[in-house]
């Protein structure tokens, strides 16, 4: 039996993640081969406002970290060029070799208010016209709840078709610009009614307002990552920590403090008194044979994730809350 202790803690809105090390070791577990017990997540009570979190840190391009709803689908011409990086970002090739790869989910439901927060990084700002970072709906006609975040000839835009293609941009003198080689943070918000707000920041600078306008940008009926609403212009970039809310209550400061791949600590993290793990047994082919874990706590749903050293496949077990 090996007693483990947490040495790092992060808090991405819905779950608390721990990195672990054996108590008699001074080094952090960094790979499956170091120790088969990889991660533990304690799920917090659900926050209905957060519809989707796509962080790509587990190498999965499509799963929603909040739950099974809003799982993305990969749209591709067969080349499957969207990949992930070791630091946990999705790499969108844009229009490389004429490819048209992007991610999408059709929900059907609108949203009277929403907040969309996206971190992205690019080496080339101006990639042409209407290059989509995020879009909702595909029919490119007026008054159909269609809107998008794009880069049009180097100008970042929040464009809505609902009011005849109105927009908020960063084209005015003195407004913040997209930076190359660093993580940019863009937030688009519908505050209710027809009002919309737009912000841009970076990993080292706070969000700055690009303006407010009566765009009435529809809702979240059919949203897509990495493409415009007409499905013909795609932005080449890395993308990380995408969060989509169906309200405007989330703090912009908190969103910007998270950065692309990390999250602020909770002010009052949950406590538990004991955690022991018997490391899972893996066979020669990297399949999980057995595991046994004990947690003494209350009112928390616990998710245990294991990876055998010989396999890249994750095995997940869930224990209901007490």
Backbone torsions as a table, in degrees:
resi	resn	phi	psi	omega
1	UNK	NA	133.0	-179.3
2	UNK	-117.6	124.8	176.9
3	UNK	-86.5	128.4	-177.4
4	UNK	-109.6	156.7	176.5
5	UNK	-138.1	146.1	178.7
6	UNK	-75.4	138.6	176.3
7	UNK	-120.4	-8.0	176.8
8	UNK	-149.5	144.9	-174.5
9	UNK	-139.4	133.8	173.5
10	UNK	-135.5	161.3	-170.0
11	UNK	-140.7	81.6	-179.0
12	UNK	-87.5	65.7	171.5
13	UNK	70.8	-55.1	-173.0
14	UNK	-106.2	-21.9	-174.8
15	UNK	-137.9	152.0	175.3
16	UNK	-110.4	123.4	-175.8
17	UNK	-109.2	138.3	177.7
18	UNK	-117.6	142.3	163.6
19	UNK	-99.5	143.4	-171.5
20	UNK	-121.4	155.3	171.3
21	UNK	-142.9	145.3	173.1
22	UNK	-57.1	143.7	-174.6
23	UNK	-63.4	-26.8	-179.7
24	UNK	-92.6	14.8	-179.4
25	UNK	-122.5	145.7	179.5
26	UNK	-98.9	-4.0	-177.0
27	UNK	-104.8	144.8	179.4
28	UNK	-75.1	143.3	174.5
29	UNK	-73.5	120.9	-174.1
30	UNK	-117.4	-11.2	-179.7
31	UNK	-150.6	166.3	-179.0
32	UNK	-60.0	-34.4	-176.3
33	UNK	-71.9	-20.0	178.2
34	UNK	-70.6	-38.9	-176.5
35	UNK	-168.6	132.2	-173.0
36	UNK	-69.7	-23.1	178.4
37	UNK	-80.0	108.5	-169.4
38	UNK	-93.8	-49.9	-169.7
39	UNK	-155.0	158.1	174.1
40	UNK	-138.0	137.7	178.4
41	UNK	-128.9	132.5	176.3
42	UNK	-106.1	115.0	-175.8
43	UNK	-79.9	129.3	178.2
44	UNK	-82.0	163.9	174.1
45	UNK	-54.0	139.8	-172.0
46	UNK	-62.2	139.5	173.4
47	UNK	-107.9	108.2	-173.0
48	UNK	-61.7	-21.2	-175.7
49	UNK	-70.3	-33.0	-177.0
50	UNK	-84.3	102.6	-179.6
51	UNK	-76.5	-38.9	-173.0
52	UNK	-152.6	143.4	171.8
53	UNK	-134.2	117.6	176.8
54	UNK	-116.3	108.2	-176.7
55	UNK	-112.7	-16.0	172.7
56	UNK	62.3	6.6	-175.7
57	UNK	-70.2	-22.0	179.0
58	UNK	-92.0	7.8	-179.6
59	UNK	82.0	-0.7	179.4
60	UNK	-94.2	120.4	-177.0
61	UNK	-78.0	-22.3	-166.3
62	UNK	-111.2	-19.7	-171.7
63	UNK	-76.5	144.1	175.3
64	UNK	-92.9	119.2	-175.6
65	UNK	-68.3	-14.6	179.8
66	UNK	-81.1	-36.3	-177.3
67	UNK	173.9	-178.0	-174.9
68	UNK	-69.9	-24.1	178.2
69	UNK	-68.8	155.2	179.3
70	UNK	62.3	28.8	171.6
71	UNK	-69.2	132.2	-176.9
72	UNK	-78.7	159.6	171.1
73	UNK	-119.9	145.8	177.6
74	UNK	-89.2	123.6	173.8
75	UNK	-102.2	122.0	-173.3
76	UNK	-147.7	159.0	174.1
77	UNK	-93.0	10.1	177.5
78	UNK	112.1	-13.8	-177.9
79	UNK	-87.3	-18.6	175.8
80	UNK	50.2	58.8	-174.7
81	UNK	-84.4	-13.5	178.0
82	UNK	-72.6	125.4	-178.3
83	UNK	-127.9	-179.5	175.1
84	UNK	-123.0	153.6	177.6
85	UNK	-98.2	166.9	179.4
86	UNK	-66.4	-24.9	179.6
87	UNK	-85.2	-4.4	173.5
88	UNK	99.4	37.6	176.8
89	UNK	-118.8	152.2	173.0
90	UNK	-91.4	135.8	-179.3
91	UNK	-105.4	112.9	178.3
92	UNK	-96.5	124.9	-175.2
93	UNK	-78.0	-6.5	-176.2
94	UNK	70.0	-125.6	-178.5
95	UNK	-110.0	30.9	179.7
96	UNK	-58.5	129.6	177.1
97	UNK	53.3	30.4	178.6
98	UNK	72.2	12.3	-178.2
99	UNK	-72.7	155.2	179.4
100	UNK	-134.2	58.8	-179.0
101	UNK	-93.3	130.4	174.5
102	UNK	-155.8	175.9	-178.0
103	UNK	-118.2	143.8	-177.8
104	UNK	-153.2	161.8	169.7
105	UNK	-146.7	132.7	176.6
106	UNK	-96.8	116.6	-175.9
107	UNK	-101.2	-40.2	-176.0
108	UNK	87.7	-31.6	-177.0
109	UNK	-88.4	140.0	176.2
110	UNK	-86.6	-166.4	177.8
111	UNK	-155.0	121.0	178.9
112	UNK	-66.4	-24.7	176.0
113	UNK	-148.5	151.9	177.8
114	UNK	-158.9	161.7	171.7
115	UNK	-133.4	124.4	177.4
116	UNK	-117.9	119.8	-178.2
117	UNK	-117.7	125.2	-176.0
118	UNK	-136.2	133.8	170.8
119	UNK	-103.4	131.8	179.0
120	UNK	-144.7	155.3	-179.7
121	UNK	-138.2	137.1	-179.0
122	UNK	-143.1	155.0	175.0
123	UNK	-96.6	-15.8	-179.1
124	UNK	-133.2	114.7	-176.6
125	UNK	-74.7	-52.8	-177.6
126	UNK	-89.3	106.1	-179.4
127	UNK	-114.6	10.7	-178.9
128	UNK	121.3	-155.6	-175.0
129	UNK	-102.4	136.5	170.2
130	UNK	65.4	25.5	-177.9
131	UNK	-66.9	115.9	-171.4
132	UNK	-83.2	133.9	169.1
133	UNK	-95.1	-43.9	-178.9
134	UNK	-152.1	141.5	177.8
135	UNK	-147.4	159.4	174.7
136	UNK	-126.1	130.3	-179.9
137	UNK	73.3	155.5	-175.9
138	UNK	-114.7	-23.5	-178.5
139	UNK	-72.1	118.9	-174.3
140	UNK	-90.6	64.2	177.6
141	UNK	-131.4	163.0	-177.1
142	UNK	-70.1	154.2	171.7
143	UNK	57.8	43.3	-180.0
144	UNK	-128.9	21.7	179.9
145	UNK	68.6	17.4	-179.3
146	UNK	-83.9	136.9	174.5
147	UNK	-158.1	163.9	-179.5
148	UNK	-157.4	157.7	166.5
149	UNK	-106.0	121.2	-178.1
150	UNK	-141.8	174.6	172.5
151	UNK	-121.2	111.8	-175.3
152	UNK	-110.3	105.6	-177.4
153	UNK	52.5	41.3	176.4
154	UNK	90.5	-5.5	-179.1
155	UNK	-100.4	125.2	176.6
156	UNK	-76.8	133.5	-175.4
157	UNK	-136.7	149.0	166.5
158	UNK	-114.3	106.1	-170.6
159	UNK	-116.0	134.3	178.1
160	UNK	-124.1	135.5	176.6
161	UNK	-89.2	-13.3	-173.0
162	UNK	-62.2	-31.0	-179.3
163	UNK	-110.6	26.5	179.7
164	UNK	84.6	37.3	175.8
165	UNK	66.3	57.2	169.9
166	UNK	-84.7	164.4	-177.0
167	UNK	-154.2	158.0	167.0
168	UNK	-119.5	132.6	-175.4
169	UNK	-134.5	175.6	173.7
170	UNK	-109.3	32.5	-175.6
171	UNK	-82.8	-13.7	-178.0
172	UNK	-74.7	149.0	178.4
173	UNK	-59.9	135.7	177.4
174	UNK	88.3	-8.1	179.2
175	UNK	-80.0	151.7	-179.1
176	UNK	-62.4	147.9	-177.6
177	UNK	-118.6	157.4	171.6
178	UNK	-62.7	136.6	178.6
179	UNK	-107.2	141.1	177.4
180	UNK	-84.4	147.2	173.6
181	UNK	73.9	4.0	177.3
182	UNK	-130.6	166.0	178.0
183	UNK	-80.0	120.5	173.5
184	UNK	-96.4	147.9	-178.4
185	UNK	-124.0	117.4	-179.9
186	UNK	-117.1	136.4	178.7
187	UNK	-130.0	125.4	174.8
188	UNK	-115.4	136.8	-174.2
189	UNK	-140.0	133.7	167.6
190	UNK	-104.0	119.4	-170.2
191	UNK	-94.8	6.0	-177.7
192	UNK	111.3	147.6	-174.2
193	UNK	66.6	-127.8	-179.7
194	UNK	-112.4	-1.8	-174.4
195	UNK	-72.8	141.7	177.9
196	UNK	-138.7	146.4	179.2
197	UNK	-127.6	155.3	-174.9
198	UNK	-143.9	134.6	-179.5
199	UNK	-135.3	154.5	175.4
200	UNK	-141.4	135.8	175.2
201	UNK	-147.8	-171.1	175.7
202	UNK	-136.4	179.2	179.3
203	UNK	-64.5	-17.6	-178.6
204	UNK	-117.6	0.8	179.5
205	UNK	-131.4	148.6	-179.5
206	UNK	-71.4	163.2	174.5
207	UNK	-63.5	136.9	176.0
208	UNK	-122.8	139.2	-177.0
209	UNK	-69.6	136.0	172.6
210	UNK	-101.8	-2.8	175.7
211	UNK	130.3	171.1	177.7
212	UNK	-130.5	139.5	179.9
213	UNK	-152.8	160.2	177.2
214	UNK	-86.2	71.9	-177.0
215	UNK	-85.3	-25.5	-174.3
216	UNK	46.9	64.5	-171.5
217	UNK	-79.3	41.1	174.4
218	UNK	58.8	-133.9	-177.1
219	UNK	-144.7	-134.4	-176.1
220	UNK	-129.9	45.7	-174.5
221	UNK	-68.7	-38.9	-175.8
222	UNK	-154.8	90.4	-173.9
223	UNK	-105.2	151.9	-174.4
224	UNK	-137.5	147.4	178.9
225	UNK	-108.9	128.1	173.2
226	UNK	91.3	13.1	-178.4
227	UNK	-153.0	156.5	175.7
228	UNK	-81.9	175.4	-174.4
229	UNK	-70.1	-20.1	-179.6
230	UNK	-92.5	1.7	174.4
231	UNK	62.0	26.6	-178.4
232	UNK	-129.9	3.2	177.3
233	UNK	-137.1	122.2	-173.3
234	UNK	-126.9	138.3	-177.2
235	UNK	-95.4	128.8	176.3
236	UNK	-80.4	123.1	-173.1
237	UNK	-171.0	167.8	162.3
238	UNK	-99.2	145.1	-179.0
239	UNK	-133.6	142.6	-179.2
240	UNK	-151.4	160.1	172.4
241	UNK	46.1	60.8	177.6
242	UNK	-87.6	123.5	179.7
243	UNK	-125.3	133.7	-178.1
244	UNK	-128.5	120.0	-178.5
245	UNK	-114.6	151.5	175.3
246	UNK	-101.3	29.6	172.8
247	UNK	-154.0	-174.2	-176.8
248	UNK	-120.6	20.8	-173.9
249	UNK	-83.5	-20.6	-177.2
250	UNK	-66.1	139.5	-178.4
251	UNK	-73.8	130.2	176.3
252	UNK	-65.1	-36.0	178.1
253	UNK	-62.5	-43.5	178.8
254	UNK	-63.1	-43.0	179.1
255	UNK	-60.6	-43.4	-177.9
256	UNK	-72.0	-31.2	178.9
257	UNK	-69.3	-22.0	-178.8
258	UNK	-66.1	-32.0	-175.1
259	UNK	64.3	179.6	-172.5
260	UNK	-69.5	-31.4	-172.4
261	UNK	-134.1	18.3	177.2
262	UNK	-142.5	167.1	-174.9
263	UNK	-138.8	154.4	179.0
264	UNK	-69.6	151.6	176.5
265	UNK	-71.4	147.3	174.2
266	UNK	-70.4	149.5	179.3
267	UNK	-69.8	-30.2	178.4
268	UNK	-135.0	81.5	-178.8
269	UNK	-65.5	150.1	178.8
270	UNK	-65.1	151.3	-179.1
271	UNK	-111.8	148.6	171.2
272	UNK	-141.6	152.8	-171.8
273	UNK	-94.6	-29.9	-175.8
274	UNK	-147.0	140.5	171.6
275	UNK	-144.5	117.9	174.4
276	UNK	-120.7	145.5	176.1
277	UNK	-133.0	130.7	167.3
278	UNK	-92.2	112.0	-173.9
279	UNK	-51.7	137.4	-179.0
280	UNK	-64.1	147.8	178.4
281	UNK	-93.5	131.2	-178.9
282	UNK	-117.0	141.6	178.2
283	UNK	-84.8	-178.4	-174.1
284	UNK	-65.0	-23.3	-179.7
285	UNK	-91.5	3.4	178.3
286	UNK	84.7	19.2	178.2
287	UNK	-95.2	142.4	179.7
288	UNK	-70.7	126.0	178.9
289	UNK	-97.1	-43.4	-178.5
290	UNK	-162.9	154.8	172.0
291	UNK	-155.0	159.6	179.7
292	UNK	-150.9	125.6	-177.5
293	UNK	-137.2	143.2	179.6
294	UNK	-128.1	129.7	177.7
295	UNK	-128.1	129.0	175.7
296	UNK	-105.3	106.1	-176.5
297	UNK	-162.2	-178.2	178.5
298	UNK	-139.7	148.3	169.0
299	UNK	60.4	23.9	177.5
300	UNK	-123.1	141.8	172.8
301	UNK	-91.9	128.5	-171.5
302	UNK	-113.4	132.4	179.7
303	UNK	-119.0	120.9	178.9
304	UNK	-107.8	131.7	179.8
305	UNK	-123.3	128.5	-178.8
306	UNK	-120.5	152.0	171.1
307	UNK	-139.1	124.7	178.5
308	UNK	-73.2	145.7	-175.7
309	UNK	-58.9	-33.2	-175.5
310	UNK	-87.5	-2.1	-172.6
311	UNK	-128.9	148.8	175.0
312	UNK	-93.0	3.2	-174.8
313	UNK	-89.1	129.6	176.4
314	UNK	-83.6	141.3	172.8
315	UNK	-117.9	125.4	-174.4
316	UNK	-116.8	137.6	175.3
317	UNK	-128.0	142.0	-178.4
318	UNK	-122.7	137.0	177.3
319	UNK	-113.3	123.1	-177.7
320	UNK	-59.4	154.9	178.3
321	UNK	-68.2	152.2	-178.0
322	UNK	-83.1	NA	NA
